[in-house]
Amino acid sequence: MDEGIHATASSAPGTHVDRDIQNIQEALQAAQAYLDDAGRRPLSAEEAFDIQRTRGLVAAALKALPHVEAEILRRERARRIKAG
């Protein structure tokens, strides 16, 4: 999944979008690692459910990130064309 994000990010080098997407990706990956570690400890059923649900949300966010970036870049290009 990382490859797709970096490949898309590299399409607009030097933009703030690159940095923002990279920061979001790193934060989501850190959250994913934390949840993986937390899931290895003894947990109540409720805690295990919450961790599993949150893992799913983080995974979905990571999967959606390249699409979000592409939409942002598309809108920026359209704005520049309209302004130019």
N, CA, C and O of each residue as an XYZ file, in Angstrom:
336
protein
N       0.824     -1.199      0.000
C       0.000      0.000      0.000
C       0.863      1.256      0.000
O       0.489      2.258     -0.609
N       2.004      1.220      0.667
C       2.876      2.377      0.704
C       3.313      2.801     -0.689
O       3.412      3.995     -0.972
N       3.576      1.832     -1.563
C       4.054      2.148     -2.892
C       3.060      3.025     -3.640
O       3.458      3.971     -4.320
N       1.793      2.726     -3.525
C       0.771      3.505     -4.209
C       0.713      4.930     -3.714
O       0.529      5.862     -4.498
N       0.867      5.102     -2.421
C       0.818      6.439     -1.856
C       2.019      7.240     -2.339
O       1.870      8.389     -2.758
N       3.207      6.647     -2.286
C       4.398      7.371     -2.706
C       4.377      7.637     -4.202
O       4.819      8.698     -4.646
N       3.881      6.709     -4.974
C       3.820      6.906     -6.423
C       2.898      8.069     -6.752
O       3.207      8.881     -7.625
N       1.780      8.153     -6.065
C       0.847      9.250     -6.310
C       1.429     10.558     -5.804
O       1.322     11.592     -6.464
N       2.046     10.510     -4.625
C       2.614     11.726     -4.050
C       3.715     12.290     -4.934
O       3.878     13.507     -5.024
N       4.461     11.423     -5.579
C       5.563     11.907     -6.397
C       5.074     12.606     -7.665
O       5.866     13.245     -8.358
N       3.795     12.494     -7.975
C       3.281     13.140     -9.177
C       3.200     14.652     -9.026
O       3.044     15.363    -10.019
N       3.301     15.145     -7.819
C       3.272     16.583     -7.591
C       4.386     16.963     -6.619
O       4.108     17.412     -5.507
N       5.642     16.788     -7.024
C       6.745     17.044     -6.109
C       6.777     18.499     -5.669
O       6.484     19.414     -6.439
N       7.143     18.680     -4.405
C       7.301     20.024     -3.896
C       6.028     20.676     -3.403
O       6.069     21.823     -2.958
N       4.919     20.004     -3.463
C       3.680     20.618     -2.990
C       3.456     20.285     -1.530
O       4.017     19.323     -1.005
N       2.644     21.076     -0.892
C       2.294     20.804      0.497
C       1.507     19.509      0.618
O       1.482     18.894      1.684
N       0.873     19.097     -0.451
C       0.092     17.857     -0.441
C       1.003     16.674     -0.142
O       0.637     15.785      0.628
N       2.188     16.659     -0.748
C       3.147     15.581     -0.494
C       3.408     15.434      0.998
O       3.293     14.346      1.562
N       3.758     16.540      1.618
C       4.102     16.543      3.039
C       2.904     16.152      3.899
O       3.039     15.350      4.822
N       1.754     16.705      3.605
C       0.561     16.401      4.391
C       0.175     14.934      4.281
O      -0.138     14.298      5.287
N       0.195     14.397      3.079
C      -0.147     12.990      2.876
C       0.861     12.104      3.594
O       0.487     11.118      4.228
N       2.130     12.453      3.494
C       3.181     11.686      4.174
C       2.950     11.692      5.687
O       3.068     10.651      6.332
N       2.624     12.850      6.253
C       2.370     12.953      7.692
C       1.162     12.122      8.106
O       1.193     11.444      9.133
N       0.116     12.173      7.321
C      -1.083     11.386      7.621
C      -0.763      9.907      7.545
O      -1.166      9.134      8.415
N      -0.045      9.513      6.515
C       0.322      8.107      6.351
C       1.142      7.628      7.547
O       0.879      6.555      8.090
N       2.129      8.415      7.957
C       2.972      8.028      9.086
C       2.165      7.929     10.373
O       2.383      7.016     11.169
N       1.241      8.852     10.585
C       0.407      8.805     11.787
C      -0.490      7.570     11.787
O      -0.648      6.919     12.820
N      -1.071      7.247     10.646
C      -1.922      6.058     10.555
C      -1.110      4.779     10.752
O      -1.581      3.835     11.387
N       0.092      4.745     10.216
C       0.939      3.568     10.404
C       1.353      3.422     11.866
O       1.430      2.305     12.379
N       1.619      4.536     12.537
C       1.946      4.488     13.962
C       0.744      3.995     14.765
O       0.897      3.200     15.692
N      -0.443      4.465     14.411
C      -1.659      4.002     15.088
C      -1.858      2.511     14.863
O      -2.243      1.782     15.778
N      -1.596      2.066     13.650
C      -1.736      0.650     13.326
C      -0.763     -0.193     14.156
O      -1.144     -1.242     14.677
N       0.470      0.251     14.280
C       1.469     -0.469     15.082
C       1.056     -0.498     16.550
O       1.191     -1.525     17.214
N       0.556      0.623     17.054
C       0.101      0.683     18.441
C      -1.045     -0.304     18.675
O      -1.057     -1.024     19.674
N      -1.997     -0.331     17.757
C      -3.136     -1.241     17.888
C      -2.692     -2.698     17.792
O      -3.217     -3.554     18.505
N      -1.736     -2.982     16.923
C      -1.212     -4.343     16.827
C      -0.575     -4.763     18.146
O      -0.799     -5.875     18.624
N       0.222     -3.868     18.736
C       0.848     -4.161     20.030
C      -0.206     -4.329     21.124
O      -0.121     -5.242     21.945
N      -1.184     -3.451     21.125
C      -2.238     -3.523     22.142
C      -3.022     -4.824     22.023
O      -3.452     -5.387     23.030
N      -3.206     -5.298     20.805
C      -3.951     -6.532     20.583
C      -3.236     -7.774     21.081
O      -3.855     -8.830     21.214
N      -1.959     -7.668     21.355
C      -1.185     -8.815     21.848
C      -1.302     -8.986     23.357
O      -0.930    -10.031     23.890
N      -1.807     -7.984     24.042
C      -1.975     -8.064     25.498
C      -3.296     -8.749     25.827
O      -4.203     -8.808     24.997
N      -3.390     -9.265     27.047
C      -4.693     -9.812     27.472
C      -5.726     -8.678     27.533
O      -5.486     -7.639     28.147
N      -6.852     -8.892     26.899
C      -7.879     -7.855     26.812
C      -9.241     -8.426     27.174
O      -9.502     -9.620     27.026
N     -10.090     -7.542     27.646
C     -11.482     -7.936     27.833
C     -12.115     -8.057     26.451
O     -11.551     -7.593     25.459
N     -13.264     -8.668     26.392
C     -13.962     -8.816     25.111
C     -14.272     -7.446     24.507
O     -14.152     -7.250     23.297
N     -14.670     -6.506     25.356
C     -14.995     -5.160     24.868
C     -13.753     -4.462     24.311
O     -13.810     -3.831     23.255
N     -12.629     -4.578     25.028
C     -11.389     -3.964     24.552
C     -10.933     -4.590     23.235
O     -10.516     -3.884     22.316
N     -11.015     -5.905     23.151
C     -10.620     -6.603     21.922
C     -11.492     -6.152     20.751
O     -10.995     -5.937     19.646
N     -12.793     -6.011     21.002
C     -13.707     -5.549     19.953
C     -13.343     -4.133     19.507
O     -13.285     -3.845     18.312
N     -13.099     -3.250     20.483
C     -12.754     -1.862     20.159
C     -11.460     -1.775     19.353
O     -11.363     -1.004     18.398
N     -10.473     -2.569     19.744
C      -9.202     -2.557     19.024
C      -9.391     -3.082     17.607
O      -8.856     -2.515     16.654
N     -10.145     -4.156     17.468
C     -10.370     -4.718     16.138
C     -11.126     -3.733     15.238
O     -10.800     -3.575     14.061
N     -12.121     -3.086     15.801
C     -12.890     -2.102     15.028
C     -12.000     -0.925     14.614
O     -12.059     -0.463     13.474
N     -11.185     -0.451     15.544
C     -10.297      0.669     15.246
C      -9.242      0.270     14.222
O      -8.883      1.070     13.358
N      -8.744     -0.958     14.312
C      -7.807     -1.451     13.295
C      -8.439     -1.377     11.906
O      -7.791     -0.974     10.940
N      -9.692     -1.766     11.819
C     -10.400     -1.711     10.541
C     -10.523     -0.294     10.019
O     -10.366     -0.048      8.823
N     -10.803      0.637     10.919
C     -10.915      2.041     10.513
C      -9.578      2.592     10.024
O      -9.521      3.306      9.023
N      -8.508      2.255     10.734
C      -7.173      2.713     10.335
C      -6.788      2.110      8.981
O      -6.258      2.805      8.115
N      -7.055      0.829      8.809
C      -6.741      0.169      7.533
C      -7.527      0.805      6.387
O      -6.988      1.009      5.299
N      -8.788      1.115      6.631
C      -9.609      1.753      5.595
C      -9.079      3.146      5.263
O      -9.065      3.550      4.100
N      -8.645      3.872      6.282
C      -8.094      5.208      6.046
C      -6.808      5.125      5.223
O      -6.601      5.928      4.313
N      -5.950      4.162      5.539
C      -4.722      3.980      4.757
C      -5.039      3.621      3.310
O      -4.380      4.091      2.383
N      -6.040      2.794      3.132
C      -6.426      2.381      1.780
C      -7.006      3.561      0.986
O      -6.792      3.662     -0.222
N      -7.733      4.441      1.662
C      -8.377      5.577      0.994
C      -7.413      6.733      0.724
O      -7.689      7.587     -0.119
N      -6.302      6.762      1.425
C      -5.390      7.897      1.331
C      -4.944      8.227     -0.098
O      -4.948      9.405     -0.454
N      -4.564      7.273     -0.924
C      -4.177      7.624     -2.302
C      -5.322      8.264     -3.091
O      -5.088      9.130     -3.934
N      -6.544      7.843     -2.820
C      -7.703      8.411     -3.520
C      -7.958      9.843     -3.058
O      -8.304     10.710     -3.861
N      -7.787     10.081     -1.772
C      -7.948     11.431     -1.233
C      -6.896     12.352     -1.844
O      -7.196     13.467     -2.271
N      -5.664     11.867     -1.877
C      -4.585     12.665     -2.455
C      -4.857     12.978     -3.926
O      -4.671     14.113     -4.363
N      -5.285     11.999     -4.672
C      -5.575     12.209     -6.094
C      -6.660     13.263     -6.279
O      -6.564     14.098     -7.178
N      -7.681     13.233     -5.444
C      -8.758     14.223     -5.536
C      -8.248     15.620     -5.193
O      -8.614     16.595     -5.850
N      -7.410     15.718     -4.173
C      -6.839     17.016     -3.806
C      -6.020     17.571     -4.963
O      -6.152     18.742     -5.321
N      -5.178     16.730     -5.541
C      -4.345     17.175     -6.660
C      -5.191     17.562     -7.869
O      -4.879     18.531     -8.561
N      -6.254     16.812     -8.124
C      -7.148     17.137     -9.235
C      -7.778     18.513     -9.023
O      -7.851     19.321     -9.949
N      -8.229     18.769     -7.805
C      -8.853     20.063     -7.506
C      -7.851     21.207     -7.591
O      -8.184     22.292     -8.066
N      -6.621     20.967     -7.129
C      -5.594     22.007     -7.235
C      -5.302     22.340     -8.696
O      -5.174     23.512     -9.051
N      -5.195     21.323     -9.539
C      -4.958     21.561    -10.973
C      -6.115     22.347    -11.583
O      -5.897     23.289    -12.344
N      -7.334     21.962    -11.251
C      -8.508     22.655    -11.789
C      -8.528     24.113    -11.329
O      -8.876     25.008    -12.099
N      -8.156     24.342    -10.080
C      -8.125     25.708     -9.551
C      -7.079     26.539    -10.288
O      -7.332     27.692    -10.636
N      -5.897     25.952    -10.528
C      -4.839     26.671    -11.247
C      -5.250     26.981    -12.682
O      -4.986     28.071    -13.188
N      -5.888     26.029    -13.324
C      -6.341     26.237    -14.709
C      -7.379     27.349    -14.750
O      -7.339     28.216    -15.623
N      -8.305     27.318    -13.805
C      -9.358     28.336    -13.759
C      -8.762     29.717    -13.468
O      -9.190     30.713    -14.050
N      -7.779     29.776    -12.570
C      -7.155     31.052    -12.212
C      -6.246     31.567    -13.326
O      -6.038     32.773    -13.455
N      -5.708     30.655    -14.126
C      -4.744     31.041    -15.177
C      -5.429     31.476    -16.392
O      -4.778     31.835    -17.373
